Amino acid sequence: MKSTFILLLLTLGFVQYSCGQHVKGLVKQIPTQLPNQIPIGQKPSLTNDEVVAGLREALQIGIKNAVNQSSALDGFLGNIQIRLPFPPDALKVKDKALQLGMANQVAKFETTLNRAAEEAVKEALPIFMQAIRTMTVTDGFSVLKGGNGAATTFLKNQTRQELYTAFLPKVKEATAKVSLTAQWNPLMNKYNQAMTLTGGEKINPDLDAFVTERAIAGLFTLIQQEEDKIRQNPAARVNDLLMKVFGSL
């Protein structure tokens, strides 16, 4: 009886040991990485649609911040990077006005020129947002990997004429609101009077076109700055889409 009991204990021990070894073997066969888990240090895979969506998101954030910044008082006038200068094709007017002692009028005109841009860009957001939504990007990866400002340049090349056409009426409203021509006409009239006496060429530049072109260029400058922040600074990637897309660089 005693020997039978001992044999039974040995048999149970052997069975327990065998089961333990079998379980260990099964554990070793279980993958340590879940199918959807991204290993540490490995960048997430991206589709072209995701990249395009990320580029649009970056540009939309860029134009929102650009409009907020540039539409504030001195948003153009106080920013040397986008400040509107005296129209280049009317520099002769400026020179003649300064010769005639009209420095104050010149300064007022340049200030009003920038006030017109600041006023006009308040209406720019929906125009730019529509352009961003409708731009065609067939190869998002090439834009994503194009370096600083690549998405902004792509948007500019695709939509600049469309933006100009849509934005010009807003500029005309803004120049009227800030009485730009009231500051300009005295300078132009003085110059053209002098040209009548000397036989020189009279001028009458299109101020609305000038403000429109320079305001759009200024907005693109600010949009690129915002895009570059997102590319270079992880803290500027304010949502999961931006983190995924620009984190892949």
For each residue, the residues with C-beta under 8 A, 3 or more apart:
1: 4 5
2: 5 6
3: 6 7
4: 1 7 8
5: 1 2 8 9
6: 2 3 9 10
7: 3 4 10 11
8: 4 5 11 12
9: 5 6 12 13
10: 6 7 13 14
11: 7 8 14 15
12: 8 9 15 16
13: 9 10 16 17
14: 10 11 17 18
15: 11 12 18 19
16: 12 13 19 20
17: 13 14 20 21
18: 14 15 21 22
19: 15 16 22 23
20: 16 17 23 24
21: 17 18 24 25
22: 18 19 25 26
23: 19 20 26 27
24: 20 21 27 28
25: 21 22 28 29
26: 22 23 29 30
27: 23 24 30
28: 24 25
29: 25 26
30: 26 27
31: 34
32:
33: 37 39
34: 31 37
35:
36:
37: 33 34
38: 42 44
39: 33 42
40:
41:
42: 38 39
43: 247 248
44: 38 244 247 248
45:
46: 50 51 141 244 245 248
47: 50 51
48: 51 52 139 140 141
49: 52 53 140
50: 46 47 53 54 241 244 245
51: 46 47 48 54 55 140 141 143 144 245
52: 48 49 55 56 137 140
53: 49 50 56 57 241 245
54: 50 51 57 58 140 144 241 242 244 245 246
55: 51 52 58 59 137 140 143 144 151 154 245
56: 52 53 59 60 132 133 135
57: 53 54 60 61 239 241 242 245
58: 54 55 61 62 151 226 227 230 242 246
59: 55 56 62 63 132 151 152 155 223 227
60: 56 57 63 64 129 132
61: 57 58 64 65 226 230 238
62: 58 59 65 66 152 222 223 224 225 226 227
63: 59 60 66 67 124 125 128 129 132 219 223
64: 60 61 67 68 125
65: 61 62 68 69 222 226
66: 62 63 69 70 121 219 222 223 226
67: 63 64 70 71 121 122 124 125 128 219
68: 64 65 71 72
69: 65 66 72 75 79 222
70: 66 67 75 76 79 82 117 118 121 215 218 219 222
71: 67 68 75 118 119 121 122
72: 68 69 75 118
73: 118
74: 77 78 79 114 118
75: 69 70 71 72 78 79 118 121
76: 70 79 82 83 84 114 117 118 215 218
77: 74 83 111 114 115 118
78: 74 75 83
79: 69 70 74 75 76 82 83 218
80: 83
81: 218 221
82: 70 76 79 214 217 218 221 222
83: 76 77 78 79 80 114
84: 76 110 113 114 117 210 211 214 215 218
85: 88 110
86: 90 91 94 106 109 110 113
87: 90 91 205 207 210
88: 85 91
89: 203 205
90: 86 87 93 94 188 203 205
91: 86 87 88 94 95
92: 95 96 191 203
93: 90 96 97 187 188 191 203
94: 86 90 91 97 98 106 187
95: 91 92 98 99
96: 92 93 99 100 190 191 194
97: 93 94 100 102 103 105 106 187 190 191
98: 94 95 101 102 103 106
99: 95 96
100: 96 97 190
101: 98
102: 97 98 105 106 186 187 190
103: 97 98 106 107
104: 107 108
105: 97 102 108 109 183 186 187
106: 86 94 97 98 102 103 109 110 187
107: 103 104 110 111
108: 104 105 111 112 183
109: 86 105 106 112 113 180 183 184 187
110: 84 85 86 106 107 113 114
111: 77 107 108 114 115
112: 108 109 115 116 178 179 180 183
113: 84 86 109 110 116 117 180 207 211
114: 74 76 77 83 84 110 111 117 118
115: 77 111 112 118 119 178
116: 112 113 119 120 171 174 175 177 178 180 211
117: 70 76 84 113 114 120 121 171 174 211 214 215 218
118: 70 71 72 73 74 75 76 77 114 115 121 122
119: 71 115 116 122 174 177 178
120: 116 117 123 124 167 170 171 173 174 175 211 212 215
121: 66 67 70 71 75 117 118 124 215 218 219
122: 67 71 118 119
123: 120 126 127 167 170 173 174
124: 63 67 120 121 127 128 167 170 215 219
125: 63 64 67 128 129
126: 123 129 130
127: 123 124 130 131 163 166 167 170
128: 63 67 124 125 131 132 163 219
129: 60 63 125 126 132 133
130: 126 127 133 134
131: 127 128 134 135 155 158 159 162 163
132: 56 59 60 63 128 129 135 155
133: 56 129 130
134: 130 131
135: 56 131 132 154 155 158 159
136: 158
137: 52 55 140 143 154
138:
139: 48 142 143
140: 48 49 51 52 54 55 137 143 144
141: 46 48 51 144 145
142: 139 145 146
143: 51 55 137 139 140 146 150 151 154
144: 51 54 55 140 141 150 151 245 246 248 249
145: 141 142 150 249
146: 142 143 150 151 153 154
147: 150
148: 224 227 228 231 232
149: 152 153 224 227 228
150: 143 144 145 146 147 153 154
151: 55 58 59 143 144 146 154 155 227
152: 59 62 149 155 156 220 223 224 227
153: 146 149 150 156 157 224
154: 55 135 137 143 146 150 151 157 158
155: 59 131 132 135 151 152 158 159 220 223
156: 152 153 159 160 220
157: 153 154 160
158: 131 135 136 154 155
159: 131 135 155 156 162 163
160: 156 157 163 164 216
161: 164 165
162: 131 159 165 166
163: 127 128 131 159 160 166 167 216
164: 160 161 167 168 212 213 216
165: 161 162 168
166: 127 162 163 169 170
167: 120 123 124 127 163 164 170 171 212 215 216
168: 164 165 171 172 208 209 212
169: 166 172 173
170: 120 123 124 127 166 167 173 174
171: 116 117 120 167 168 174 175 208 211 212 215
172: 168 169 175 176 208
173: 120 123 169 170 176 177
174: 116 117 119 120 123 170 171 177 178 211
175: 116 120 171 172 178 180 181 207 208 211
176: 172 173 179 180 181
177: 116 119 173 174
178: 112 115 116 119 174 175
179: 112 176 182 183
180: 109 112 113 116 175 176 183 184 207 211
181: 175 176 184 185 207
182: 179 185
183: 105 108 109 112 179 180 186 187
184: 109 180 181 187 188 207
185: 181 182 188 189
186: 102 105 183 189 190
187: 93 94 97 102 105 106 109 183 184 190 191
188: 90 93 184 185 191 192 203 204
189: 185 186 192 193
190: 96 97 100 102 186 187 193 194
191: 92 93 96 97 187 188 194 195 202 203
192: 188 189 195 196 202 203 204
193: 189 190 196 197
194: 96 190 191 197 198 200
195: 191 192 198 199 200 201 202
196: 192 193 202
197: 193 194
198: 194 195
199: 195
200: 194 195
201: 195
202: 191 192 195 196
203: 89 90 92 93 188 191 192
204: 188 192
205: 87 89 90 210
206: 209 210
207: 87 113 175 180 181 184 210 211
208: 168 171 172 175 211 212
209: 168 206 212 213
210: 84 87 205 206 207 213 214
211: 84 113 116 117 120 171 174 175 180 207 208 214 215
212: 120 164 167 168 171 208 209 215 216
213: 164 209 210 216 217
214: 82 84 117 210 211 217 218
215: 70 76 84 117 120 121 124 167 171 211 212 218 219
216: 160 163 164 167 212 213 219 220
217: 82 213 214 220 221
218: 70 76 79 81 82 84 117 121 214 215 221 222
219: 63 66 67 70 121 124 128 215 216 222 223
220: 152 155 156 216 217 223 224
221: 81 82 217 218 224 225
222: 62 65 66 69 70 82 218 219 225 226
223: 59 62 63 66 152 155 219 220 226 227
224: 62 148 149 152 153 220 221 227 228
225: 62 221 222 228 229
226: 58 61 62 65 66 222 223 229 230 236
227: 58 59 62 148 149 151 152 223 224 230 231
228: 148 149 224 225 231 232
229: 225 226 232 233 236
230: 58 61 226 227 233 236 237 242 246
231: 148 227 228 246 249
232: 148 228 229 236
233: 229 230 236 237
234: 237 243 247
235:
236: 226 229 230 232 233 242
237: 230 233 234 242 243 246 247
238: 61 242
239: 57 242 243
240: 243 244
241: 50 53 54 57 244 245
242: 54 57 58 230 236 237 238 239 245 246
243: 234 237 239 240 246 247
244: 44 46 50 54 240 241 247 248
245: 46 50 51 53 54 55 57 144 241 242 248
246: 54 58 144 230 231 237 242 243 249
247: 43 44 234 237 243 244
248: 43 44 46 144 244 245
249: 144 145 231 246
